[in-house]
Amino acid sequence: MAINKILRRSLSAGKRSNSTRSDVPKGHLAVYVGESEKKRFVVPISYLNEPSFQDLLCQSEEEFGFHHPMGGLTIPCTEDLFIHLTSRLSRI
């Protein structure tokens, strides 16, 4: 599945970056969101099962391939859209 490939590559790239994994709680992952200035969000991995979040991951693959400039998974959408989506997912 392409989503697993995206995450596997993104997570291995994140290990090489200066950030530490200890600031991301178990069962969560860090993503970078924004069009020009990227903001870091930590989301539950359960979101990976949600079709709307999977759509964002597919957009990320289309825009960045497997090279994410922030060293972690970068999602190309506005911060407002991401917040709206994740707040909706947190109510599920």
N, CA, C and O atoms as CSV, one atom per row, in Angstrom:
chain,resi,resn,atom,element,x,y,z
A,1,MET,N,N,0.853,-1.179,0.000
A,1,MET,CA,C,0.000,0.000,0.000
A,1,MET,C,C,0.896,1.239,0.000
A,1,MET,O,O,1.891,1.277,0.725
A,2,ALA,N,N,0.564,2.234,-0.789
A,2,ALA,CA,C,1.381,3.437,-0.942
A,2,ALA,C,C,1.517,4.206,0.367
A,2,ALA,O,O,2.565,4.797,0.625
A,3,ILE,N,N,0.482,4.209,1.191
A,3,ILE,CA,C,0.531,4.943,2.450
A,3,ILE,C,C,1.613,4.374,3.361
A,3,ILE,O,O,2.351,5.127,3.996
A,4,ASN,N,N,1.708,3.066,3.424
A,4,ASN,CA,C,2.757,2.451,4.243
A,4,ASN,C,C,4.134,2.836,3.745
A,4,ASN,O,O,5.042,3.067,4.544
A,5,LYS,N,N,4.302,2.909,2.429
A,5,LYS,CA,C,5.580,3.280,1.839
A,5,LYS,C,C,5.916,4.729,2.171
A,5,LYS,O,O,7.061,5.039,2.500
A,6,ILE,N,N,4.933,5.616,2.087
A,6,ILE,CA,C,5.144,7.029,2.430
A,6,ILE,C,C,5.609,7.144,3.870
A,6,ILE,O,O,6.601,7.814,4.158
A,7,LEU,N,N,4.898,6.497,4.767
A,7,LEU,CA,C,5.226,6.602,6.189
A,7,LEU,C,C,6.567,5.973,6.514
A,7,LEU,O,O,7.345,6.533,7.286
A,8,ARG,N,N,6.844,4.820,5.936
A,8,ARG,CA,C,8.101,4.144,6.209
A,8,ARG,C,C,9.271,5.037,5.794
A,8,ARG,O,O,10.235,5.183,6.546
A,9,ARG,N,N,9.193,5.633,4.605
A,9,ARG,CA,C,10.261,6.514,4.128
A,9,ARG,C,C,10.332,7.781,4.969
A,9,ARG,O,O,11.423,8.237,5.312
A,10,SER,N,N,9.184,8.352,5.301
A,10,SER,CA,C,9.169,9.593,6.085
A,10,SER,C,C,9.720,9.368,7.480
A,10,SER,O,O,10.485,10.188,7.988
A,11,LEU,N,N,9.340,8.270,8.098
A,11,LEU,CA,C,9.811,7.997,9.447
A,11,LEU,C,C,11.302,7.708,9.464
A,11,LEU,O,O,11.998,8.115,10.395
A,12,SER,N,N,11.807,7.007,8.442
A,12,SER,CA,C,13.242,6.754,8.415
A,12,SER,C,C,14.005,8.036,8.147
A,12,SER,O,O,15.110,8.201,8.666
A,13,ALA,N,N,13.460,8.949,7.358
A,13,ALA,CA,C,14.103,10.250,7.131
A,13,ALA,C,C,14.110,11.059,8.408
A,13,ALA,O,O,15.075,11.771,8.687
A,14,GLY,N,N,13.048,10.960,9.186
A,14,GLY,CA,C,12.959,11.694,10.447
A,14,GLY,C,C,14.013,11.248,11.447
A,14,GLY,O,O,14.444,12.048,12.278
A,15,LYS,N,N,14.434,10.004,11.388
A,15,LYS,CA,C,15.464,9.504,12.297
A,15,LYS,C,C,16.789,10.198,12.033
A,15,LYS,O,O,17.613,10.335,12.938
A,16,ARG,N,N,16.999,10.637,10.797
A,16,ARG,CA,C,18.251,11.301,10.453
A,16,ARG,C,C,18.220,12.784,10.793
A,16,ARG,O,O,19.267,13.432,10.795
A,17,SER,N,N,17.053,13.334,11.080
A,17,SER,CA,C,16.956,14.768,11.348
A,17,SER,C,C,17.385,15.076,12.778
A,17,SER,O,O,17.672,14.172,13.562
A,18,ASN,N,N,17.424,16.361,13.103
A,18,ASN,CA,C,17.848,16.784,14.435
A,18,ASN,C,C,16.774,16.584,15.493
A,18,ASN,O,O,17.073,16.608,16.687
A,19,SER,N,N,15.519,16.386,15.072
A,19,SER,CA,C,14.455,16.223,16.063
A,19,SER,C,C,14.572,14.862,16.739
A,19,SER,O,O,15.101,13.905,16.173
A,20,THR,N,N,14.069,14.805,17.950
A,20,THR,CA,C,14.108,13.542,18.677
A,20,THR,C,C,12.734,12.900,18.631
A,20,THR,O,O,11.713,13.584,18.563
A,21,ARG,N,N,12.724,11.602,18.670
A,21,ARG,CA,C,11.458,10.887,18.653
A,21,ARG,C,C,10.788,10.945,20.013
A,21,ARG,O,O,9.597,10.649,20.112
A,22,SER,N,N,11.495,11.307,21.048
A,22,SER,CA,C,10.930,11.300,22.395
A,22,SER,C,C,9.855,12.362,22.581
A,22,SER,O,O,9.062,12.272,23.518
A,23,ASP,N,N,9.811,13.373,21.704
A,23,ASP,CA,C,8.792,14.403,21.854
A,23,ASP,C,C,7.481,14.031,21.162
A,23,ASP,O,O,6.530,14.813,21.170
A,24,VAL,N,N,7.428,12.845,20.569
A,24,VAL,CA,C,6.199,12.348,19.954
A,24,VAL,C,C,5.723,11.163,20.783
A,24,VAL,O,O,6.410,10.145,20.863
A,25,PRO,N,N,4.545,11.290,21.402
A,25,PRO,CA,C,4.058,10.188,22.250
A,25,PRO,C,C,3.836,8.903,21.459
A,25,PRO,O,O,3.571,8.935,20.257
A,26,LYS,N,N,3.946,7.806,22.133
A,26,LYS,CA,C,3.685,6.512,21.519
A,26,LYS,C,C,2.275,6.512,20.950
A,26,LYS,O,O,1.338,6.986,21.592
A,27,GLY,N,N,2.128,5.978,19.737
A,27,GLY,CA,C,0.825,5.931,19.095
A,27,GLY,C,C,0.496,7.194,18.312
A,27,GLY,O,O,-0.639,7.367,17.870
A,28,HIS,N,N,1.469,8.074,18.135
A,28,HIS,CA,C,1.281,9.323,17.406
A,28,HIS,C,C,2.393,9.488,16.373
A,28,HIS,O,O,3.401,8.783,16.419
A,29,LEU,N,N,2.206,10.413,15.452
A,29,LEU,CA,C,3.259,10.770,14.534
A,29,LEU,C,C,3.233,12.265,14.294
A,29,LEU,O,O,2.190,12.911,14.396
A,30,ALA,N,N,4.401,12.805,13.973
A,30,ALA,CA,C,4.517,14.241,13.706
A,30,ALA,C,C,4.392,14.472,12.209
A,30,ALA,O,O,4.958,13.731,11.406
A,31,VAL,N,N,3.655,15.497,11.847
A,31,VAL,CA,C,3.529,15.907,10.445
A,31,VAL,C,C,3.737,17.420,10.379
A,31,VAL,O,O,3.515,18.136,11.355
A,32,TYR,N,N,4.159,17.880,9.227
A,32,TYR,CA,C,4.337,19.310,8.994
A,32,TYR,C,C,3.287,19.755,7.993
A,32,TYR,O,O,3.089,19.121,6.956
A,33,VAL,N,N,2.612,20.862,8.318
A,33,VAL,CA,C,1.468,21.313,7.527
A,33,VAL,C,C,1.632,22.797,7.229
A,33,VAL,O,O,2.124,23.567,8.053
A,34,GLY,N,N,1.210,23.171,6.036
A,34,GLY,CA,C,1.212,24.581,5.668
A,34,GLY,C,C,1.651,24.754,4.235
A,34,GLY,O,O,2.296,23.882,3.654
A,35,GLU,N,N,1.294,25.881,3.678
A,35,GLU,CA,C,1.650,26.127,2.291
A,35,GLU,C,C,3.024,26.768,2.152
A,35,GLU,O,O,3.835,26.311,1.348
A,36,SER,N,N,3.299,27.814,2.916
A,36,SER,CA,C,4.630,28.426,2.842
A,36,SER,C,C,5.404,28.132,4.124
A,36,SER,O,O,6.456,27.493,4.078
A,37,GLU,N,N,4.903,28.584,5.246
A,37,GLU,CA,C,5.535,28.294,6.524
A,37,GLU,C,C,4.913,27.031,7.095
A,37,GLU,O,O,3.695,26.949,7.252
A,38,LYS,N,N,5.737,26.059,7.403
A,38,LYS,CA,C,5.252,24.770,7.895
A,38,LYS,C,C,5.149,24.770,9.419
A,38,LYS,O,O,6.047,25.236,10.120
A,39,LYS,N,N,4.035,24.237,9.912
A,39,LYS,CA,C,3.828,24.098,11.350
A,39,LYS,C,C,3.756,22.609,11.679
A,39,LYS,O,O,3.175,21.828,10.925
A,40,ARG,N,N,4.340,22.226,12.788
A,40,ARG,CA,C,4.394,20.819,13.191
A,40,ARG,C,C,3.169,20.470,14.030
A,40,ARG,O,O,2.805,21.190,14.959
A,41,PHE,N,N,2.541,19.346,13.680
A,41,PHE,CA,C,1.406,18.814,14.433
A,41,PHE,C,C,1.720,17.368,14.806
A,41,PHE,O,O,2.386,16.659,14.052
A,42,VAL,N,N,1.247,16.941,15.954
A,42,VAL,CA,C,1.379,15.549,16.377
A,42,VAL,C,C,-0.024,14.971,16.396
A,42,VAL,O,O,-0.898,15.466,17.108
A,43,VAL,N,N,-0.238,13.914,15.607
A,43,VAL,CA,C,-1.575,13.334,15.462
A,43,VAL,C,C,-1.540,11.848,15.811
A,43,VAL,O,O,-0.497,11.206,15.685
A,44,PRO,N,N,-2.668,11.303,16.246
A,44,PRO,CA,C,-2.736,9.858,16.536
A,44,PRO,C,C,-2.582,9.043,15.252
A,44,PRO,O,O,-3.072,9.439,14.194
A,45,ILE,N,N,-1.906,7.916,15.354
A,45,ILE,CA,C,-1.739,7.078,14.174
A,45,ILE,C,C,-3.072,6.488,13.706
A,45,ILE,O,O,-3.166,6.011,12.574
A,46,SER,N,N,-4.088,6.511,14.545
A,46,SER,CA,C,-5.409,6.013,14.136
A,46,SER,C,C,-5.960,6.814,12.958
A,46,SER,O,O,-6.798,6.309,12.211
A,47,TYR,N,N,-5.501,8.060,12.781
A,47,TYR,CA,C,-5.946,8.869,11.644
A,47,TYR,C,C,-5.549,8.246,10.313
A,47,TYR,O,O,-6.163,8.531,9.284
A,48,LEU,N,N,-4.531,7.404,10.327
A,48,LEU,CA,C,-4.068,6.778,9.089
A,48,LEU,C,C,-5.117,5.862,8.474
A,48,LEU,O,O,-5.056,5.557,7.283
A,49,ASN,N,N,-6.074,5.426,9.276
A,49,ASN,CA,C,-7.141,4.564,8.778
A,49,ASN,C,C,-8.298,5.348,8.176
A,49,ASN,O,O,-9.195,4.760,7.572
A,50,GLU,N,N,-8.288,6.650,8.330
A,50,GLU,CA,C,-9.398,7.491,7.873
A,50,GLU,C,C,-9.201,7.921,6.425
A,50,GLU,O,O,-8.147,8.452,6.074
A,51,PRO,N,N,-10.215,7.694,5.572
A,51,PRO,CA,C,-10.096,8.041,4.149
A,51,PRO,C,C,-9.730,9.505,3.896
A,51,PRO,O,O,-8.971,9.790,2.970
A,52,SER,N,N,-10.245,10.424,4.686
A,52,SER,CA,C,-9.922,11.840,4.458
A,52,SER,C,C,-8.445,12.119,4.755
A,52,SER,O,O,-7.824,12.927,4.064
A,53,PHE,N,N,-7.880,11.471,5.762
A,53,PHE,CA,C,-6.463,11.645,6.061
A,53,PHE,C,C,-5.612,10.950,5.007
A,53,PHE,O,O,-4.543,11.440,4.643
A,54,GLN,N,N,-6.084,9.817,4.522
A,54,GLN,CA,C,-5.374,9.107,3.462
A,54,GLN,C,C,-5.318,9.954,2.192
A,54,GLN,O,O,-4.329,9.908,1.460
A,55,ASP,N,N,-6.369,10.722,1.928
A,55,ASP,CA,C,-6.354,11.637,0.784
A,55,ASP,C,C,-5.227,12.660,0.919
A,55,ASP,O,O,-4.536,12.965,-0.052
A,56,LEU,N,N,-5.050,13.186,2.132
A,56,LEU,CA,C,-3.955,14.133,2.361
A,56,LEU,C,C,-2.600,13.471,2.127
A,56,LEU,O,O,-1.692,14.095,1.579
A,57,LEU,N,N,-2.461,12.223,2.534
A,57,LEU,CA,C,-1.200,11.513,2.325
A,57,LEU,C,C,-0.935,11.298,0.832
A,57,LEU,O,O,0.208,11.383,0.381
A,58,CYS,N,N,-1.973,11.025,0.086
A,58,CYS,CA,C,-1.815,10.868,-1.366
A,58,CYS,C,C,-1.397,12.190,-2.009
A,58,CYS,O,O,-0.562,12.205,-2.914
A,59,GLN,N,N,-1.974,13.296,-1.544
A,59,GLN,CA,C,-1.573,14.616,-2.042
A,59,GLN,C,C,-0.112,14.879,-1.713
A,59,GLN,O,O,0.621,15.453,-2.519
A,60,SER,N,N,0.302,14.461,-0.536
A,60,SER,CA,C,1.684,14.631,-0.117
A,60,SER,C,C,2.618,13.853,-1.037
A,60,SER,O,O,3.668,14.352,-1.444
A,61,GLU,N,N,2.226,12.635,-1.356
A,61,GLU,CA,C,3.043,11.811,-2.257
A,61,GLU,C,C,3.135,12.450,-3.638
A,61,GLU,O,O,4.204,12.466,-4.247
A,62,GLU,N,N,2.009,12.979,-4.136
A,62,GLU,CA,C,2.015,13.609,-5.446
A,62,GLU,C,C,2.915,14.841,-5.484
A,62,GLU,O,O,3.623,15.067,-6.465
A,63,GLU,N,N,2.886,15.633,-4.421
A,63,GLU,CA,C,3.663,16.875,-4.408
A,63,GLU,C,C,5.133,16.664,-4.083
A,63,GLU,O,O,6.002,17.259,-4.721
A,64,PHE,N,N,5.418,15.818,-3.093
A,64,PHE,CA,C,6.787,15.675,-2.619
A,64,PHE,C,C,7.437,14.356,-2.979
A,64,PHE,O,O,8.648,14.206,-2.814
A,65,GLY,N,N,6.662,13.388,-3.471
A,65,GLY,CA,C,7.219,12.064,-3.661
A,65,GLY,C,C,7.616,11.532,-2.291
A,65,GLY,O,O,6.816,11.549,-1.356
A,66,PHE,N,N,8.836,11.068,-2.179
A,66,PHE,CA,C,9.300,10.568,-0.887
A,66,PHE,C,C,10.381,11.463,-0.303
A,66,PHE,O,O,11.088,11.074,0.627
A,67,HIS,N,N,10.505,12.667,-0.858
A,67,HIS,CA,C,11.453,13.649,-0.316
A,67,HIS,C,C,10.647,14.721,0.399
A,67,HIS,O,O,9.956,15.517,-0.236
A,68,HIS,N,N,10.738,14.738,1.702
A,68,HIS,CA,C,9.998,15.711,2.498
A,68,HIS,C,C,10.997,16.723,3.056
A,68,HIS,O,O,11.856,16.369,3.863
A,69,PRO,N,N,10.885,17.967,2.631
A,69,PRO,CA,C,11.888,18.976,2.966
A,69,PRO,C,C,12.061,19.246,4.460
A,69,PRO,O,O,13.115,19.729,4.873
A,70,MET,N,N,11.079,18.954,5.256
A,70,MET,CA,C,11.174,19.222,6.693
A,70,MET,C,C,11.836,18.059,7.447
A,70,MET,O,O,12.055,18.151,8.655
A,71,GLY,N,N,12.152,16.971,6.740
A,71,GLY,CA,C,12.750,15.815,7.398
A,71,GLY,C,C,11.712,14.871,7.963
A,71,GLY,O,O,12.054,13.798,8.460
A,72,GLY,N,N,10.459,15.251,7.894
A,72,GLY,CA,C,9.351,14.419,8.340
A,72,GLY,C,C,8.226,14.545,7.334
A,72,GLY,O,O,8.348,15.274,6.350
A,73,LEU,N,N,7.164,13.861,7.567
A,73,LEU,CA,C,6.041,13.858,6.651
A,73,LEU,C,C,5.458,15.268,6.516
A,73,LEU,O,O,5.036,15.867,7.505
A,74,THR,N,N,5.439,15.790,5.288
A,74,THR,CA,C,4.925,17.127,5.021
A,74,THR,C,C,3.619,16.999,4.243
A,74,THR,O,O,3.556,16.312,3.223
A,75,ILE,N,N,2.580,17.667,4.736
A,75,ILE,CA,C,1.264,17.606,4.105
A,75,ILE,C,C,0.961,18.964,3.472
A,75,ILE,O,O,0.930,19.980,4.167
A,76,PRO,N,N,0.735,18.984,2.145
A,76,PRO,CA,C,0.540,20.240,1.430
A,76,PRO,C,C,-0.909,20.728,1.463
A,76,PRO,O,O,-1.636,20.588,0.480
A,77,CYS,N,N,-1.316,21.286,2.567
A,77,CYS,CA,C,-2.642,21.899,2.660
A,77,CYS,C,C,-2.544,23.065,3.628
A,77,CYS,O,O,-1.537,23.228,4.317
A,78,THR,N,N,-3.578,23.861,3.676
A,78,THR,CA,C,-3.551,24.986,4.609
A,78,THR,C,C,-3.677,24.472,6.036
A,78,THR,O,O,-4.231,23.402,6.288
A,79,GLU,N,N,-3.156,25.253,6.947
A,79,GLU,CA,C,-3.255,24.898,8.353
A,79,GLU,C,C,-4.718,24.843,8.792
A,79,GLU,O,O,-5.102,23.964,9.563
A,80,ASP,N,N,-5.529,25.772,8.306
A,80,ASP,CA,C,-6.955,25.790,8.661
A,80,ASP,C,C,-7.666,24.522,8.212
A,80,ASP,O,O,-8.456,23.953,8.965
A,81,LEU,N,N,-7.392,24.075,6.992
A,81,LEU,CA,C,-8.008,22.844,6.491
A,81,LEU,C,C,-7.590,21.656,7.342
A,81,LEU,O,O,-8.419,20.813,7.687
A,82,PHE,N,N,-6.306,21.585,7.683
A,82,PHE,CA,C,-5.808,20.476,8.486
A,82,PHE,C,C,-6.450,20.463,9.874
A,82,PHE,O,O,-6.848,19.409,10.370
A,83,ILE,N,N,-6.545,21.625,10.487
A,83,ILE,CA,C,-7.166,21.723,11.808
A,83,ILE,C,C,-8.637,21.317,11.740
A,83,ILE,O,O,-9.134,20.619,12.623
A,84,HIS,N,N,-9.324,21.750,10.702
A,84,HIS,CA,C,-10.734,21.378,10.528
A,84,HIS,C,C,-10.864,19.858,10.393
A,84,HIS,O,O,-11.708,19.242,11.044
A,85,LEU,N,N,-10.035,19.268,9.555
A,85,LEU,CA,C,-10.087,17.819,9.342
A,85,LEU,C,C,-9.773,17.058,10.623
A,85,LEU,O,O,-10.502,16.135,10.987
A,86,THR,N,N,-8.703,17.431,11.308
A,86,THR,CA,C,-8.320,16.684,12.500
A,86,THR,C,C,-9.317,16.885,13.654
A,86,THR,O,O,-9.516,15.980,14.465
A,87,SER,N,N,-9.935,18.061,13.724
A,87,SER,CA,C,-10.932,18.239,14.775
A,87,SER,C,C,-12.150,17.374,14.497
A,87,SER,O,O,-12.777,16.861,15.424
A,88,ARG,N,N,-12.484,17.214,13.230
A,88,ARG,CA,C,-13.597,16.330,12.848
A,88,ARG,C,C,-13.233,14.874,13.145
A,88,ARG,O,O,-14.069,14.115,13.637
A,89,LEU,N,N,-11.996,14.481,12.850
A,89,LEU,CA,C,-11.570,13.111,13.104
A,89,LEU,C,C,-11.490,12.807,14.599
A,89,LEU,O,O,-11.735,11.674,15.013
A,90,SER,N,N,-11.156,13.790,15.397
A,90,SER,CA,C,-11.060,13.537,16.841
A,90,SER,C,C,-12.414,13.268,17.484
A,90,SER,O,O,-12.487,12.727,18.588
A,91,ARG,N,N,-13.482,13.645,16.794
A,91,ARG,CA,C,-14.833,13.391,17.326
A,91,ARG,C,C,-15.368,12.024,16.937
A,91,ARG,O,O,-16.418,11.601,17.421
A,92,ILE,N,N,-14.646,11.333,16.063
A,92,ILE,CA,C,-15.107,10.007,15.600
A,92,ILE,C,C,-14.824,8.954,16.644
A,92,ILE,O,O,-15.137,7.782,16.439
